[in-house]
Amino acid sequence: MLRIMILLFTAVVAAGGSFPVHAQDTLTVMSYNIYHAEQAYDEGKGSVQDIASLINEIQPDFVALQEVDEMTGRMAALNDGEPFSLIDSLATLTNMTGYFGKAIDYDGGGYGEGLLSRQPLESQKVMLPNPKGGEKRAMLYVKAHTSTGQAFIFAGTHLGHQFKENRVAQVKAINEYFSTYSQPVMIAGDFNFEPSDKAYDVMQKQWMDAAVEVGKQPEPTYSSKDPQKRIDYLFLSNSSNWKILEIKTVKRNYSDHLPVVGKVVVYPHVVD
């Protein structure tokens, strides 16, 4: 067997090829606007178990969650009057580690971004600009390593839906924040813009749209009942090398958005 492996190695090198990237550098990531874990088309019915079952079915390494409630009256109403932590509940049900980043106070608790990861990590919250007013927005991210040691960042966000000026300002802030980072960065979420919008053009200055790069017609993500718009994305830093194996939506109507799932290979940062 050893002789066969040596001969195989020699043949591959002689042909100018290389062995496949280590499988553990391939990451499955997911983004899902979960509509505060209430069934979007069945008011008053919770969806925590459904969302957790979907995550367990997909088995992602990282999940970016939007519209996450934390100890709110709205959550209590879905839980026999008892408030609870949505992100902690999902973390328990999926055997992952959960992180919450509050964007606003809401209904006796908080509302904002959530992340899940397979390994415990430290999270960082960044508040985003809101020049036109309206609902405040945040970005949440973690620094991580693949099993072979490649450093990268996974971030999630939910841009403002009220004013296009806010979305442009928020994208510019995200671009500036990550402009000095040498690690590959993935950012996923509900960006509330379509590819024809100015904020998308600003995003393109620093990021690759994974659904476009994979070479297939990108799928709409909203609404889950009648998908017509693409406003949920996985973006990859364009200063890094990536291999995008798959980007897809998952047809579920637990929320008014469809979840987006991507499978990517992380490579080191490109030095100019």
C-alpha positions in Angstrom: 0.0 0.0 0.0 2.8 2.4 0.9 4.5 1.7 -2.5 1.2 2.5 -4.2 0.9 5.8 -2.4 4.5 6.8 -3.2 3.9 6.0 -6.9 0.7 8.0 -6.8 2.4 11.0 -5.3 5.2 10.8 -7.8 2.8 10.6 -10.7 0.7 13.6 -9.5 3.8 15.8 -8.9 5.3 14.8 -12.3 2.1 15.7 -14.0 2.1 19.2 -12.4 -1.0 18.5 -10.4 -1.8 18.5 -6.7 -3.8 16.5 -4.3 -7.3 17.7 -3.4 -7.6 20.3 -0.6 -7.9 18.8 2.8 -11.6 18.1 3.3 -11.5 19.8 6.7 -10.8 23.2 5.0 -14.2 22.9 3.3 -16.8 24.8 5.3 -20.6 24.6 5.1 -22.1 27.9 6.1 -25.7 29.0 6.4 -27.6 32.3 6.6 -31.2 32.5 7.7 -33.5 35.3 8.6 -35.7 33.4 11.1 -38.5 35.9 11.6 -38.0 35.9 15.4 -38.7 32.1 15.4 -42.4 32.6 14.8 -44.1 30.8 11.9 -44.3 33.5 9.2 -47.6 32.2 7.8 -49.1 30.8 11.0 -49.2 33.6 13.5 -48.7 32.7 17.1 -46.9 29.4 16.4 -43.3 29.0 17.2 -40.6 27.6 14.9 -37.6 27.0 17.1 -37.8 23.2 16.8 -38.3 23.5 13.0 -35.3 25.8 12.6 -33.2 23.6 14.8 -34.2 20.5 12.8 -33.3 22.2 9.6 -29.9 23.2 10.9 -29.3 19.6 12.1 -30.3 18.3 8.7 -27.8 20.6 6.9 -25.0 20.2 9.5 -23.3 23.6 8.9 -20.1 24.7 10.5 -21.4 28.2 11.0 -24.8 29.8 10.9 -25.7 33.6 10.6 -29.2 34.3 12.0 -31.1 37.5 11.6 -34.2 38.7 13.5 -33.2 37.1 16.7 -35.1 37.8 19.9 -33.5 37.6 23.3 -35.7 37.3 26.4 -38.6 39.3 24.8 -42.3 39.4 25.6 -42.8 38.2 22.1 -40.8 35.1 22.8 -42.6 34.6 26.0 -45.9 34.6 24.2 -44.7 31.7 22.1 -43.5 29.8 25.2 -46.5 29.8 27.7 -45.6 33.2 29.1 -42.0 32.4 29.9 -39.3 34.5 28.1 -36.2 32.7 26.9 -33.0 33.1 25.0 -33.6 32.1 21.4 -29.9 31.8 20.5 -29.2 29.6 23.6 -32.2 27.4 22.7 -31.0 26.9 19.2 -27.4 26.3 20.3 -28.7 23.6 22.7 -30.9 21.9 20.1 -28.2 21.9 17.5 -25.2 21.1 19.8 -23.5 24.3 18.6 -22.2 27.4 20.4 -24.4 30.4 20.2 -23.6 34.2 20.1 -26.1 37.1 20.3 -25.4 40.7 19.3 -28.1 43.1 20.3 -29.0 45.8 17.8 -32.0 47.3 19.7 -33.9 47.0 22.9 -37.2 45.3 22.2 -40.2 44.2 24.2 -38.5 43.8 27.5 -35.4 42.2 26.0 -33.2 42.5 22.9 -33.3 42.0 19.2 -30.5 41.6 16.7 -28.0 39.2 15.2 -27.2 35.6 16.1 -24.3 33.2 15.2 -23.8 29.5 15.7 -20.5 27.7 15.4 -19.4 24.1 15.9 -16.5 25.2 18.2 -16.6 27.8 21.1 -15.1 31.1 19.9 -15.1 34.8 21.0 -17.6 37.0 19.2 -17.4 40.7 18.4 -20.3 43.1 17.8 -20.0 46.2 15.6 -22.8 48.7 15.5 -23.5 50.0 12.0 -24.2 53.7 11.0 -27.8 54.9 10.7 -27.6 58.4 9.1 -31.3 58.6 8.2 -32.5 57.3 11.6 -34.8 54.3 11.9 -34.0 50.9 13.4 -30.4 50.4 14.5 -28.4 47.6 12.9 -25.4 45.5 13.9 -22.8 43.1 12.6 -21.6 40.1 14.6 -18.5 38.1 13.8 -16.1 35.4 15.1 -12.5 34.6 14.3 -11.9 31.0 13.6 -9.5 28.4 12.1 -10.1 25.4 9.9 -8.8 22.1 11.2 -5.7 22.5 9.2 -5.0 25.9 10.7 -6.2 28.4 8.1 -7.4 31.5 9.9 -10.7 33.2 8.7 -13.6 35.3 9.9 -17.3 34.5 9.7 -19.7 37.4 10.1 -23.4 38.0 10.0 -25.5 41.1 9.6 -28.9 42.5 8.8 -28.9 45.8 7.0 -31.7 48.4 7.5 -34.9 48.0 5.5 -36.1 51.5 5.9 -33.7 53.8 4.0 -31.4 53.1 1.1 -29.0 55.7 2.4 -28.6 53.7 5.6 -27.8 50.5 3.6 -25.1 52.3 1.6 -23.6 53.8 4.7 -23.7 50.4 6.4 -22.0 48.6 3.5 -19.3 51.3 3.5 -18.7 50.8 7.2 -18.4 47.0 6.7 -16.0 47.5 3.9 -13.9 49.9 5.9 -13.9 47.7 9.0 -12.6 44.7 7.2 -10.2 46.5 4.8 -7.2 46.0 7.0 -7.8 42.3 7.9 -5.5 39.8 6.3 -7.6 36.8 7.0 -10.2 35.6 4.5 -13.6 36.9 5.5 -17.1 35.5 4.9 -20.1 37.7 5.6 -23.7 36.4 5.3 -27.1 37.8 6.1 -30.2 39.7 5.0 -28.8 42.7 3.3 -32.2 44.1 2.2 -30.8 45.1 -1.2 -31.1 43.6 -4.6 -28.3 43.3 -7.2 -29.6 46.3 -9.0 -29.3 48.6 -5.9 -26.4 51.0 -5.2 -25.5 49.3 -1.9 -24.9 46.1 -3.8 -22.5 48.0 -6.2 -20.6 49.3 -3.1 -20.4 45.9 -1.7 -18.9 44.6 -4.9 -15.8 46.8 -4.4 -14.5 44.5 -1.7 -16.6 41.3 -1.9 -17.5 38.5 -4.2 -21.1 37.4 -4.4 -20.8 33.7 -3.9 -24.1 32.9 -5.7 -22.8 34.7 -8.8 -19.3 33.3 -8.7 -20.5 29.7 -8.5 -21.7 30.1 -12.1 -25.4 29.3 -11.9 -28.4 31.6 -11.9 -28.7 32.8 -8.3 -31.9 31.9 -6.6 -34.3 34.4 -5.1 -34.6 34.3 -1.3 -37.7 36.3 -0.5 -40.5 35.6 0.1 -40.4 31.9 1.1 -43.9 31.5 -0.1 -43.4 33.1 -3.5 -39.6 33.8 -4.0 -39.2 36.9 -6.2 -36.3 38.9 -4.7 -32.7 38.1 -3.8 -31.8 40.0 -0.7 -30.0 37.3 1.4 -26.4 36.6 0.5 -23.0 35.0 1.2 -20.2 37.4 0.4 -16.5 36.5 0.3 -13.6 38.9 0.6 -12.2 39.4 -2.9 -8.6 39.8 -1.5 -8.6 36.1 -0.7 -8.7 32.8 -2.6 -11.9 30.7 -2.4 -13.3 27.7 -4.1 -17.1 27.8 -4.1 -18.5 24.3 -4.3 -22.2 25.1 -3.9 -24.7 27.9 -3.1 -28.3 27.1 -2.7 -31.5 28.0 -1.0 -33.5 25.5 1.0 -37.2 25.4 0.4 -38.8 25.8 3.8 -41.4 28.3 4.9 -40.7 28.5 8.7 -39.8 32.1 8.0 -40.7 34.6 5.3 -37.1 34.2 4.0 -35.5 31.2 2.5 -32.2 30.0 4.1 -29.1 30.3 2.0 -26.5 27.5 2.3 -23.0 27.6 0.9 -20.1 25.2 0.8 -16.7 26.8 0.3 -13.0 26.0 0.6 -10.9 28.5 2.4 -7.5 29.4 1.0 -4.8 31.8 2.4 -5.0 35.6 1.8 -3.6 36.8 -1.5 -0.6 39.2 -1.0 -0.3 41.8 -3.8 
